[in-house]
Amino acid sequence: MEEEKNVAIQKNMTVIILRWIARIWSYIVVAFIVLFIGAHLFSSEGIGLKLDDAIAFAFFPIGLTLGLIIAWWKEGLGGIIATGSIIAFHLAMLYFGGNPDFVLLIELLAVPGPLFIICWLLSRKKQQ
């Protein structure tokens, strides 16, 4: 009985730690992307996207950012949107450019999405 209680407490602590890592990391990612987009919008170049770039832009950074923001309230939904957006971004880059465009920075920005999904799944198992 005591051992089961300790395992439950340890799982709960794991979820709490993962949740806070995902939240803090996602706050940093959202702030970075907002600054990045703001700098790009107010630059002398403007936006001027071609259709294929606009489609990729809808997934990254827009879809990723929206997914991470939603994940602050709905971990599962937001994590799925964020992770799905990055996957869709790579598929769009593969389709339009012939290269999935794996860049370390993009992959690091996407890490909170799967972390939110893991927290959501672990929390669901705990409730059942």
C-alpha positions as CSV (number, residue, x, y, z in Angstrom):
1,M,0.0,0.0,0.0
2,E,2.8,2.4,1.0
3,E,4.7,1.5,-2.2
4,E,1.7,2.3,-4.4
5,K,1.3,5.6,-2.7
6,N,5.0,6.5,-3.3
7,V,4.7,5.5,-7.0
8,A,1.6,7.7,-7.4
9,I,3.4,10.6,-5.8
10,Q,6.4,10.1,-8.0
11,K,4.2,10.0,-11.2
12,N,2.5,13.2,-10.0
13,M,5.8,14.9,-9.5
14,T,6.9,13.8,-12.9
15,V,3.8,15.3,-14.5
16,I,4.2,18.6,-12.6
17,I,7.9,18.9,-13.6
18,L,7.2,18.1,-17.2
19,R,4.3,20.5,-17.3
20,W,6.4,23.4,-15.9
21,I,9.2,22.6,-18.3
22,A,6.7,22.7,-21.2
23,R,5.1,25.9,-20.0
24,I,8.3,27.8,-19.4
25,W,9.8,26.6,-22.7
26,S,6.6,27.5,-24.5
27,Y,6.6,31.0,-23.0
28,I,10.1,31.5,-24.3
29,V,9.2,30.1,-27.7
30,V,6.0,32.3,-28.1
31,A,7.9,35.4,-27.0
32,F,10.7,34.6,-29.5
33,I,8.3,34.0,-32.4
34,V,6.3,37.2,-31.6
35,L,9.5,39.2,-31.6
36,F,10.6,37.5,-34.8
37,I,7.3,38.1,-36.6
38,G,7.1,41.7,-35.3
39,A,10.6,42.4,-36.5
40,H,9.8,40.9,-39.9
41,L,6.5,42.9,-40.2
42,F,8.1,46.2,-39.4
43,S,11.2,45.7,-41.6
44,S,11.7,47.5,-44.8
45,E,11.1,44.3,-46.7
46,G,7.5,43.7,-45.5
47,I,5.9,40.3,-45.7
48,G,5.6,39.5,-49.5
49,L,5.1,35.7,-49.3
50,K,4.6,33.4,-52.2
51,L,1.8,30.9,-51.9
52,D,4.0,28.0,-50.9
53,D,5.8,30.2,-48.3
54,A,2.4,31.4,-47.0
55,I,1.2,27.8,-46.6
56,A,4.4,26.8,-44.7
57,F,4.1,30.1,-42.6
58,A,0.6,29.0,-41.6
59,F,2.1,25.9,-40.0
60,F,5.3,27.5,-38.6
61,P,5.3,29.9,-36.9
62,I,1.5,30.6,-36.8
63,G,0.2,27.0,-36.1
64,L,3.0,26.3,-33.6
65,T,2.4,29.5,-31.7
66,L,-1.4,29.0,-31.5
67,G,-0.9,25.4,-30.4
68,L,1.4,26.4,-27.6
69,I,-0.9,29.2,-26.4
70,I,-3.9,26.8,-26.4
71,A,-1.8,24.2,-24.5
72,W,-1.5,26.6,-21.6
73,W,-5.2,25.8,-21.0
74,K,-5.8,22.6,-22.9
75,E,-2.6,20.5,-22.9
76,G,-3.8,17.8,-25.2
77,L,-5.4,19.9,-27.8
78,G,-2.7,22.5,-27.9
79,G,0.1,20.0,-27.9
80,I,-1.5,18.2,-30.8
81,I,-2.0,21.4,-32.7
82,A,1.6,22.5,-32.1
83,T,3.1,19.1,-33.0
84,G,0.8,18.6,-36.0
85,S,1.8,22.1,-37.2
86,I,5.5,21.3,-37.2
87,I,4.8,18.0,-39.0
88,A,2.7,19.8,-41.5
89,F,5.3,22.4,-42.0
90,H,8.0,19.8,-42.8
91,L,5.6,18.0,-45.2
92,A,4.8,21.3,-46.9
93,M,8.5,22.1,-47.2
94,L,9.1,18.6,-48.6
95,Y,6.2,19.0,-51.1
96,F,7.1,22.6,-52.3
97,G,10.8,22.5,-52.0
98,G,11.8,18.9,-52.1
99,N,13.5,19.2,-48.7
100,P,11.8,18.8,-45.3
101,D,13.9,21.6,-44.0
102,F,15.0,20.2,-40.7
103,V,16.7,23.0,-38.8
104,L,17.8,22.6,-35.2
105,L,16.2,25.9,-34.1
106,I,12.8,24.9,-35.5
107,E,13.0,21.5,-33.8
108,L,13.9,23.1,-30.5
109,L,11.0,25.6,-30.8
110,A,8.7,22.6,-31.3
111,V,9.7,20.6,-28.2
112,P,7.0,21.9,-25.9
113,G,4.3,20.5,-28.1
114,P,5.2,16.8,-27.4
115,L,5.9,17.6,-23.8
116,F,2.3,19.0,-23.4
117,I,1.0,15.8,-25.1
118,I,3.0,13.6,-22.6
119,C,1.7,15.6,-19.6
120,W,-1.9,15.3,-20.9
121,L,-1.5,11.5,-21.4
122,L,0.0,11.0,-18.0
123,S,-2.6,13.2,-16.4
124,R,-5.4,11.2,-18.1
125,K,-4.0,7.9,-16.8
126,K,-3.8,9.3,-13.3
127,Q,-7.5,10.3,-13.4
128,Q,-8.7,6.9,-14.6
